[in-house]
Amino acid sequence: MNSVTIPFLDLKAAYVELKGEIDAAVARVLDSGWYILGTEVEAFEQEFAGYCAAGHCVGLANGLDALHLGLRALDIGAGDEVIVPSNTYIASWLAISQCGATPVPVEPDPQTYNIDPARIEAAITHRTRAIMPVHLYGQPADLDAIVAIARRHGLRVIEDAAQAHGARYRGQRIGAHGDLVAWSFYPGKNLGAFGDAGAVTTNDAALAARVRVLRNYGSRVKYINDEAGWNSRLDPLQAAALRVKLMHLDDWNARRRTLANAYAQQLAGLDLQLPQVPDWAEPAWHLYVVQATDRESLQKRLAEHGIGSLIHYPIPPHRQQAYAAAGIAAGTLPIAEAMADRVLSLPLGPHLPTAAIAQIAAALRS
Ligand SMILES: *Cc1c(COP(=O)(O)O)cnc(C)c1O
């Protein structure tokens, strides 16, 4: 029984549902004869800023660049420290390292999977410049608590919102709580392009202007370079496709929420830790992540029933070879390490039929 009957995520189904609109949007860009930045990118930037209730959006090449150029715009560099969750995707850490700064891990609340504000102040030193909360798996971090700590210590807040398009914190969409918010539109995200894409949103006009310069070779005026920048421009083909998909984001997030509610009902009573949602959080349900002590056998059982599952993430950043030089010993960050051993992401996406949840629950029970 090897043929997959319930895929972890069906990316093509999203294209099929919107094929007419997407094809027309892509053809519009090809017919325009304009293939770098331009009106299509500007239109997406305005529409996404509006969606997030943020003053500004700057379209970029990917989510890692959004974090990296966001940190650069905040003037974070060598000798600086940035507080980051111990249990995030490695991109959050890499963006900090790319600036020459040091990622300083803080452990999550094991119930919500997000950075635990009660642990942040102990990690602040005279070198700390910013806090980078990650809205992991689509659930917003406790932004009021984090912003209050940052204000008290004169720190910046740059949010990693790569997994949380459309999530709400205390009823308000995320996208402008911190100084800068970084987004990825990697195909598998809630708002996904047909290739790499990313953006930052902010209410700070000067920060937005700085990222705009950094993404385009440090240039405001063609062939006049004010600083040593990068090439990280949002592709107009991706912008055109994202404009179509943005119109369906709330609808698709609602479908994800229905599936998450079905999981909560159908998995109750199993020996699994289900995601806990604080009453102030409306997650975007990017992933449905359970924790289990016998994860390997559960994953095997799902596979035997043709059900896809993934692990986000099997190795925390501090235990990756990439961070060997940081010398953070095993056992130093026990919550992140326990999560890496226990987490399991179940199938979830706007095109997964609700009936599949009962099938998945039955397989887990078998
Ligand atoms: C996807 C992701 C990123 C990086 O986005 P890319 O577009 O792949 O560069 C950063 N942080 C988190 C939490 C992510 O899930």
The ligand as a MOL file (V3000), in Angstrom:
LIG
                    3D

  0  0  0     0  0            999 V3000
M  V30 BEGIN CTAB
M  V30 COUNTS 15 15 0 0 0
M  V30 BEGIN ATOM
M  V30 1 C 9.1680 29.5940 4.6630 0
M  V30 2 C 9.7600 30.2600 5.8390 0
M  V30 3 C 10.7790 31.2220 5.7180 0
M  V30 4 C 11.5420 31.4830 4.4570 0
M  V30 5 O 10.8070 31.7870 3.3450 0
M  V30 6 P 11.4190 31.5050 1.8790 0
M  V30 7 O 10.4640 32.2460 0.9930 0
M  V30 8 O 11.4450 30.0410 1.6680 0
M  V30 9 O 12.7770 32.1250 1.8440 0
M  V30 10 C 11.1770 31.8930 6.8580 0
M  V30 11 N 10.6400 31.6160 8.0690 0
M  V30 12 C 9.6890 30.6920 8.2160 0
M  V30 13 C 9.1300 30.4520 9.5880 0
M  V30 14 C 9.2240 29.9730 7.1240 0
M  V30 15 O 8.2890 29.0260 7.2950 0
M  V30 END ATOM
M  V30 BEGIN BOND
M  V30 1 1 1 2
M  V30 2 1 2 3
M  V30 3 2 2 14
M  V30 4 1 3 4
M  V30 5 2 3 10
M  V30 6 1 4 5
M  V30 7 1 5 6
M  V30 8 2 6 7
M  V30 9 1 6 8
M  V30 10 1 6 9
M  V30 11 1 10 11
M  V30 12 2 11 12
M  V30 13 1 12 13
M  V30 14 1 12 14
M  V30 15 1 14 15
M  V30 END BOND
M  V30 END CTAB
M  END
